[in-house]
């Protein structure tokens, strides 16, 4: 863990020292390296770390006309037209066939659906599930019912499930003998409420192994599963721009 932490702190420092007043074209030529690969339980993962005080982390689903972005490249083009650069993106939560969010979702265009605490099938309802939220320089992952009780009112939020790590403990239903192997992505927030870890497996992994990566290697108090087999990443700094089926919510880091 200590070596891993040192590597990631170095990555954050590199990102923070990048000048922020360049044009979009100049910025795209000198994208900071924000991601690191590691191996856990013989499986490879890509971990991208950002500081909410230094990085502009946002959630995206649809444009101003309500048209879903669906693909990273579509989002990248729109941001480019606005003079901004998409540094990083990945799936931002589960979605229905029409690509609308399964759970609560909020961005500056408004809310889509409310916080869902109902019982039901599938990973989303493997309770407790949770909400990843962003409010200026503050980030958090809060169990869904606790989120409602706390009356958190963030700028961005996306609900998914299950929680992987809850107050430093692994979700009780993550079975170490589980046989379901899928590509998975998720997010963890450090106890400083500002350091955010986005993780995607580079092969098919179990829920248990994915959860223990957050608990034992990254050592975050709370982590949330975002999506499974459709998980993809956009990270031009490491030559990753994965294509596939249309997506629903996305998480992006913008310069």
C-alpha positions, 0 to 999 in steps of 0.5 A, spaced: 500 500 500 505 504 501 508 504 494 502 504 491 500 511 495 507 514 493 505 513 486 498 516 486 501 522 490 506 523 485 501 522 479 496 528 483 502 532 484 503 532 476 496 533 474 496 539 479 502 543 477 499 543 469 498 550 467 490 551 467 490 557 462 492 554 455 488 553 449 484 547 448 489 545 443 495 546 447 492 542 453 490 536 449 498 536 447 500 535 454 495 531 457 497 529 464 498 522 466 493 521 471 492 513 471 496 507 474 496 500 473 496 495 478 495 487 480 491 485 485 489 477 486 492 476 479 488 481 476 490 487 472 486 494 474 487 501 472 486 506 477 485 514 476 486 518 481 483 526 482 483 531 487 476 534 487 480 541 489 484 541 483 480 537 478 473 539 475 470 532 476 463 532 473 457 527 471 454 527 464 448 524 461 444 529 456 446 535 452 442 542 453 436 539 448 436 533 452 439 528 447 444 523 451 451 523 449 451 515 449 459 515 447 465 518 450 467 521 443 460 525 442 461 528 449 469 529 447 466 533 441 461 537 445 466 539 450 471 541 445 466 546 441 466 549 448 473 550 449 474 544 454 478 538 454 475 531 456 481 528 460 478 522 463 471 518 463 468 512 465 461 509 466 457 513 471 452 508 473 447 503 471 441 505 466 435 502 463 434 500 455 433 507 453 439 509 457 436 513 462 439 512 469 436 506 474 437 510 480 438 518 482 442 522 477 443 529 478 447 534 474 446 542 472 440 540 467 436 537 473 435 531 476 433 524 473 429 520 478 429 520 485 433 516 490 431 508 489 431 505 496 426 499 494 428 492 494 429 489 487 433 484 482 440 485 480 446 488 482 443 495 483 438 492 489 444 488 492 443 493 498 446 497 501 447 501 495 449 508 495 450 515 491 457 518 489 456 525 489 460 532 488 459 539 491 465 543 489 471 541 492 468 536 496 466 529 494 463 523 497 460 516 497 454 515 502 449 509 503 442 511 499 438 511 506 443 515 509 444 520 503 436 521 504 437 522 512 443 527 511 439 531 506 445 532 502 444 537 496 450 536 491 451 539 484 452 532 481 450 525 484 449 518 481 446 512 485 448 505 483 449 499 487 452 495 491 456 499 495 463 495 495 466 498 502 462 501 507 465 505 513 471 501 512 468 494 511 466 490 505 459 489 503 457 483 507 454 480 501 460 480 497 462 472 497 469 470 497 467 464 493 463 467 488 463 465 481 461 471 477 467 474 473 465 480 469 469 486 467 467 492 473 468 499 474 467 503 481 469 509 485 472 510 492 473 516 496 478 517 501 476 520 508 479 527 506 473 527 502 477 530 496 481 524 493 477 520 488 479 513 485 476 511 479 477 504 478 476 499 472 478 492 471 482 490 465 479 483 465 473 479 468 473 479 476 469 477 482 465 482 486 469 480 492 476 481 489 473 488 486 471 490 493 477 488 497 482 492 492 478 498 494 478 496 502 485 493 502 489 496 497 487 503 495 484 503 503 478 508 502 472 508 507 467 508 502 467 505 495 461 504 490 460 499 484 458 503 478 457 498 472 459 491 470 460 488 463 459 494 459 464 498 463 469 502 459 474 508 460 476 514 456 483 516 458 487 519 452 493 520 457 494 512 457 492 511 450 485 508 452 478 510 448 474 504 449 468 503 444 462 499 445 454 499 446 451 506 448 452 508 455 447 512 460 451 516 465 458 518 465 463 521 469 468 525 466 474 530 468 474 536 464 480 541 463 
